[in-house]
Amino acid sequence: MNFHETVMGCRFFEHQLPQLIQSIQGLTAALEKPPRAAVLPVEPDPNFLSELYFGNYECGVFKQTAEPNELEQAVKRAYNTLAETLPERNREELEAYLDAAAERNSDNMRRAYESGFRTAVQMIMAGLSRPPDGQ
């Protein structure tokens, strides 16, 4: 009697072998498809990369809110108090100073953003890469 003619052989060829083949095919398919490097908890905005690339992305911390916060109100009060005590000529100088300071602050924020972005990308790449041997 041959193996395929026995009850065990029949069970093997009719059930176990097909299941084994399906499992191997599933493993092969899984190995051929590269895994995602990272899975985010939320879906990104479809325009995120283009907005970021063209410099139009504005992160949440810098978005304008409907009502100014306490710090903004304090700055406005201090400015109004100072402007009321200055003669007209000095008010123009104060405005020129504020414009120059705002431009400097904007440049500092741009450089800080660039630095933070580079750091974040380095952190992501370091976290996704394989650690060097021995670590």
C-alpha positions, 0 to 999 in steps of 0.5 A: 500500500502506498502512502497516498492510499492510507488515511494519513496519506489522504489527509496529508495530500488533501488537507495538510499539503494545500494548507502548507502551500498556501502558508508558504505562498503567503509568506513569500508574498509578505516578504516580496512586499516591502514593509512600511517604514513607519505607521502614523496614527493619522493621515497626513494632509494630501498637500502637506509635502508641496506646502512644506516644500514651497514654504507655505506650511504653517505649523500650529504654534504660529497660526493666528487665533480668533482672539489675541492671547495675554502676551499679545495684549500685554505687548499692545498695551505697553506699545500704546503707553509708550507711543502716547508719551513720545513726540511724533518724530520719535514715534516714527523711529519707534515704528522703524525699530519695531519693523527691524525687530520683526524682520529679525525675529522672522529670520530667526524663526525661519532659521529655527524652523530649518534647523528643527526640520533638519533635526527631525528628519535626522531623528526619523532616519536614525530611528528607522535605520538599523543600528550599527553592529555591536550596539 
